[in-house]
Amino acid sequence: MACELCLLEKKTKWYFENNEFVILECDTCKIPMVVWKQHGANPPHEVLYDMQSKAKELFGINITFRMLMRKLPEHFHFHVNLK
């Protein structure tokens, strides 16, 4: 079975994309989600920092992150909790 996050389709709004990650609206929760473009559960610290920094730039410094990957634990992603 192919990884749903590796095969990202543009079904929802995409806020940002670069070579390392994409920030898009989660099609389940309808809140922003940050997805690492590489398949794996442990991105380098500098990539994680860039992901969180870009999310704060887009949605404000008072956001929080839900780092629990329940549905797809083998592909790193996290949700952005807007306040």
C-alpha positions, 0 to 999 in steps of 0.5 A, a space after each residue: 500500500 502506498 503512503 498517502 502522505 508521499 502521494 499528496 494530492 492537491 485536494 485542499 488548500 496549500 499554504 506553502 511548499 518548498 523542497 523539504 515540506 508542504 503546509 496544507 489544509 488537512 482534509 480530515 480536520 480542516 486545519 493546517 498540517 505540515 508534511 515532510 516530503 521524505 518518507 520517514 518519522 524523524 526529520 533532521 532538527 533543522 528541517 523541523 525548525 524550518 517547518 515550525 518557523 514557516 508555520 508561525 510566519 503564516 499563522 502567527 506566533 501564538 499557534 501550537 503544534 500537535 505532534 502526535 501522528 496517529 493515522 500515519 506514524 511512519 511519515 512525519 507530519 504535524 497539525 497546527 492548532 490555531 488560537 
